[in-house]
Amino acid sequence: MEYPKRVESHIAESVSFKILSSVLPDEWIVREIQERDYGVDLYLEIVGGNKQVTGNLVALQIKGHKSIKFNKFDKFTYGGIKKSTINYWLGLPVPVFLIVVSINDEKVYWSSVENNNRNGKFFKNTKTLSMTLDATNDFSNIGTMAFKITYYREKRWNEIENAIEKSIMSYNTIGPLVLMCKRANNNDLCSSTIQYIIIQHYEYFTLLYRYLLNEKPKRLSYWYDKHAKYLKEINAKKPLTFSFKLLKEMINYFIWKYRDCILAGYTLVTKTQKEYFSRKFPYLYAHLTARPHTFVMEDWSARFFFDEYENETQNPKALFFQDFTEFDSILDDLLKS
């Protein structure tokens, strides 16, 4: 007598789901869905510290392979993904990850769809496309931590893009402001306008420092708490504006890290992800291609931070919107100096 047979693809799918479930943190919530033919197999909810369920959802597409062979660069290419599926993933309101399970050795690897898109993997005019997986992006302790960091980066990517654009295009204006603050009397209080501009740059810095350089910045509240403590020590009233002494300390803490963040963003826009940014931010890309900003030069440091050009900068306000054309001929030689 003949009976229906369980096909290999269904077996591989069931085994892949079991292996994935076994490597995920116990506190994470797997939300399976009934309709799985449109590019998403399940939703995963990342549970935060103290087991708090805060709605951090990620969509997963799961594929099983008997074994995965990485190349000499520890990369593996998963191909045959329909263009329509890619479009569907990129249109979802939550980050999407491709999960590939190596069944024989029960290893699970992940790759961010959005990051592959920014790296130009989906710009080919073909019916099917591919994604790249890294051997280190598994669900070991380190790999799981990287997965969470990548998830939070993708969740906040619109904010990060905004910070990249605004910081790059307004960084030249912070130089004269730094110079004004450094020349001010320590005990004087700054204006609300000065403080707010510094704070805006600081908020760009915190986003870029965390998600482009993978470092943990001091929260903005740290500086307000320090300000309140100082006022309490001198038994003064509680204005929100900082003293220039505190503002100088704040600038000393973040300005060089901020420059590193902007250089990282600048590299994304003009080099490593230039195809993506030239489509998403064509005017930003065009401006940076036509004339790189002076923040790529050490001259910024001498001019504004170390005040070596004192005779030129007696009126720093006049430099807020100046474009230094005298450096155009040598900018290429001084990039990232």
N, C-alpha and C positions, 0 to 999 in steps of 0.2 A: 504494500500500500504506500502511496505517496502522500507526504505532508508538507506544509509550508516550511521553508528553511529560513533561518535567521541570517540575513546578509552580513557580510564582513563590515560594511560601513556602519551598520547599526550597532554591531558589537564594539567597534572601535569608538563610537560616540559614547556608549554607556561606560566603557572602561575609562575614557578620557574624563568624563564627568566625575567618576569615583576618584581618580587620581587627583584631579584638581581639588575636590572637596577635602582630600586628606592632607594637602599641603597648605591650605588657607588657615589663617589664625582662627581659633575656635570661636572667638567672640564675633567675627564678621558674619553677616547675614546673607545667605544666598536666596535670592528671590527668583525662582524659576518662572518662566512664562510658557503659555500653551502654544502660541503661534511663533515658530522659530524659523520660518522660511524666508525672512526678510533681512537677515544679517545680524540678528542679535539672539543669542541663545539664553542668556540670563542676565539679570541685574544683580550686582553685588553691592551691599551696603557696608562701607568701611566704618567700623565702630571706633570711636575715639578713646581718649584717656578716661579712666574711671568707668569704662564700659558705657559711655554716653552714646546714645543713638541720635545722631544729629542730621540725618538725611543726606549723607555723603554717598550718592549713588554713582555707580560706574557700570556701563554696558559692556558685556563681553561677548565676543564671537569665539567659539572653541573649535579647534581643529586637532585631530589626532593623527600621529605618524608612528609607524613601528619604531623608527629611530631617526634621530636628527644628527646630521654631520655638519659641524661648523667648519668654516674655512680657516686658513692660517691667521686671519685677523679676528677670529672668534665671532664671525658673522654668519647668519643663515638667512637665505632669501626664501620667503614663502610667496609663491606666485599663483596665478590663475584667479585672482580676485576680480569679480565683475566691476566695471566702471560704475554701474548703477548702484552696486552695494556700497562702494566708496562714497558716492554722493549721498546715499542714505545715512551712512555713519556721520559724515561731516555736517549733516543737517540736524542731528539729534541734539537736544539741549543739555546732554550730560557727556562727559568724556567717554571715549570708546577705546577699548583695548582688544587686540587680537591675542588670543591665548593658543599656543601650540604645545601639545602634550606629546612627549617622547615616550611611547607606551612601554617599550622594552626595558628602559631603565627608570621609568616612572618619574621623569623630570618634566617640569612645567616651565615654559618660557612665555614672556609677555612683551608686547610692543605697542606703543601709543600710536593710534591712528592719526591724531592731530599732529604729532611730532613728525611722523613720516610725511605728512602733507607739506609741512613747512620746509622739510629737507628736499622737496622737489620730487618725491617718489610718484606723485599722481598727476604730473603735468603732461605726460605722454598722451598722444592722441591714439590710443589703442583700446580695444574692447576689454582687455584684462590688464591688471596691474599687479605689482608685487609690493611686499613690505619686508623690511629688514629687522631681524631679531638678533640681539646681542647675547652671548653666552652668559654674561654676568647678570642679565635680567631674568632671574628665576625667582623662586619663592623660598630661598634660603633666608636667614635673618637679615642679611645685608640687602638681598634682592627685594625682600618684602618692604623694607624701609625705603628703597629706591622707588618701588611701585607707588607707595603712599606719597612720596615727594612729587613724583611725576603726575599723579592724580591731582594733587592740590595745585600744581603749576598749571595743568590743563584747565582746571575748574576756574582759575583766575586769569586765564590767558588774555582775555580782553582788557583787563586792568593792566597787565604786564605790557601789552602792546602799546597802550596809551602812555604808560610810563616811559617806554623806550622812545616813542616819538617826541613826547613833551620834554623829556630830559635832554635829548640830543639837540633839539631846536632851541632850547632856552638856556643851555649850560653856559654859553658865553655871557649871558646877563648876570650870572651869579658871581663872576670874577670881580666886577666893581663893588658888588655888595659885600663880598668877603673883605675887600680892601677897606671899605668904609667902616666895617665892624672892627677890624684889627686896629684902626687908627683911633677908635672911640675910647672914651674914658671908661674904665672897668665898672665903676659904680653907677654910671648913667643907665637909665632904662631905655631900651630900643623902642622904636615906634611899632604900632600894631602892623603896619604895612611891611616893614622890614622883617618882623618875626614871621608873618604869614607867608611871605615869599620863601624864607628859609625853610619853614615847615613844609611847604609844598614840595620843595626839592628833597627834603628829608623823607617824605612819604614815597616819592619816586625811588629814592635810594633803598628804602626798606624792602620794597617789592623786588627790585632788581638784584639786590644783594642776596636775598633769600632764594630767588628762583632762577637767576642766571649764574650766580657764583656759588650757590648752595652753602651760604654762610648765614649765621643767625645774627641779625642786627639788634641793637638796643631799641626797645619800643619808644615811641614818641612820649609816652606817659612817663618814662624814666626821667626825661628832662623837666617835665612839669613837676614831678615829685621832688626833684633836686632843687628846683626853683622855690617851691613851697617850704622846703626845709631851710633854705638859706634865709628866706623872709622871717621864718620863725626864730632863727638864731639871732637876728638883729632886731627882733621885735618890731617889724615894719608892717605896713598895710599889705594887702594881698592883691596887687595888680597882676593881671595875666601876662603882661609883657616882661620878658626876661631882662636881666642886667646884661650889659655887653660882656662882662666877665664870663657869665654862663654861656652866652651865645658864642664866644670865642672857643670855649671848651667844646661845645657841640660841633662847631665847624672843624676844629682840629680832629675830632673823633671820626667824622664821616666824609670829609671832602675828598681825601685820597681814595678811599674805598669807593666813593661815588664816581670818581673819574674812572676807576677800573670797571665799574658796572656799565658806564656809558660806552667805554671802549668795547666791552663785550657786546652790547646792543648794536653799536656801530658795525662791528664785524658781522653780526647776523644780517643786518640790513644790506650791507654792501658786498658781502662775500658768501658766507656759508649758507644763507637762506635768501639770497638776493632775488631769486626768481619769485619766491612767495611774496616778499616785501615789495618788489617792483609792481606786482599786481594789486596787492592790498593797499599799499601806500605809495602810489606812483610819484607824487610830488615830493615826498620825503626822499625817496630813492633818487629822483632826478636832481634835487638840490645837493645831496651829499656826493653824488657822482660828479657834478659840475664843480663843486667847491667844498672840499673837506673842511670841517670846522677847526678852529684853532685849539680846541681842547685836545687834539691829538699831538700837540707839541709841548715840549717842556717850557716854552716861552710863557705859557699861561701861568705856570708856577712862579716864575721870576717876576712877571708883571704884577700879578694880583696877590699872591700869597706871601712872597718874600719881599715885595715892595722894592725891587731893585731898580725900577724905572720911575723913581719918585718925581723927577722933573716932568715926566710925561703924564702922570696920573694925579695931578693936583685936583682935578675935577673928575672923579671917577664916574659920576652920574652921566657925563657926556659919552662914556664908553659903553653904556648899557646896550646900545643897538648898533655898535660899530662892527663892520665886517672888515677884517684886517687883510686887505688885498696884497699888502707888501710881501706876504709869505707864500702867495700862490705858486710861485716858480719853484719852491723847494719843499712844498708840503709832502709830495710823494716820498722824499728821502727821510722825512721826519715822522712819518706815521708810527704811532706807538713807540716813540723814542723813549 
